Amino acid sequence: MEVPDCTSRVASESVVKWIAARGGIVKAQNQSILVVDDDHLICEYLTMTIQDLGYVVCGCAASAEEAVRMSHRHQPGVILMDVRLRGQGDGIDAALEIRKTQDIPIIFVTGSNEPETLARINNHDPAAVLIKPIMWEQLERTLEFVLR
């Protein structure tokens, strides 16, 4: 089997097969993760960390609109959603729109620990809330809990 052509860190089915064929561990193969963050470097860090933990990332979205569109297209098992996003709407708005048609657990990510922000998140049934900076151990425990 040849090394798959993968121009980004987002895993495709061929990447998953390639990893598995070489004895790599792929957790929750049928439950991919959608990463939503408007900071490209954070999105890349989260994608690499999630893949290093053995999970599949189905995509990265930078806006609420893109998150909604990608969640419908990819049907992820969980969404890692930053609260503050570029463009119209934020991560909470995107989560509300997604939940109108899909029952997907959403892990909210925020750089703010302001009571108002946390209260707004908690009013919308988060699977979990992570405060930036996110350490890989924190992310690993959270994903294992949410995807169990």
C-alpha positions, -999 to +999 in steps of 0.1 A: +000+000+000+014+034-010+016+064+013-017+082+008-017+117-008-027+139+021-020+176+016-035+186+050-036+170+085-072+161+080-074+123+078-092+107+050-103+071+048-071+062+029-050+077+057-069+057+083-063+025+063-026+034+059-022+039+096-040+007+105-020-013+079+012-003+097-001-013+131-011+022+142-040+026+165-072+042+152-097+049+179-134+055+172-129+051+134-166+054+128-168+086+149-148+113+133-141+147+150-149+181+134-126+209+147-139+244+147-115+273+154-108+304+134-071+304+144-053+283+118-024+274+142-048+262+169-068+242+143-036+226+132-024+219+167-058+203+177-059+183+145-024+169+150-030+162+187-063+144+180-047+123+153-018+115+176-043+103+201-056+079+174-088+097+164-099+107+129-104+144+121-130+149+093-123+186+089-115+221+102-140+249+100-131+286+108-166+301+109-201+293+123-215+289+088-187+266+077-191+245+109-228+240+102-221+231+066-193+206+074-213+190+102-241+182+078-216+169+052-194+148+075-218+137+103-190+137+129-192+118+161-182+149+181-175+185+174-147+205+191-161+240+189-144+273+197-168+299+211-153+329+193-152+326+155-147+350+126-177+362+106-213+363+117-223+341+146-201+323+171-196+287+181-227+287+203-248+300+174-233+272+152-241+246+179-277+257+181-281+255+143-264+221+141-286+207+169-318+216+150-311+186+127-283+166+143-277+151+178-239+155+179-220+160+212-202+193+212-171+201+233-169+238+236-135+255+237-129+290+250-101+313+259-124+331+283-133+320+318-157+349+322-189+339+341-211+353+313-194+332+286-194+300+307-231+305+316-240+310+280-221+278+271-237+258+300-272+269+289-267+249+257-260+214+269-222+211+263-207+176+263-177+193+279-160+227+282-123+231+277-105+264+286-075+273+265-047+265+265-057+229+260-032+203+270-032+169+252-039+150+284-070+171+290-081+166+254-075+129+256-096+124+288-124+146+274-126+127+241-125+094+258-154+105+281-175+119+253-170+091+228-175+062+253 
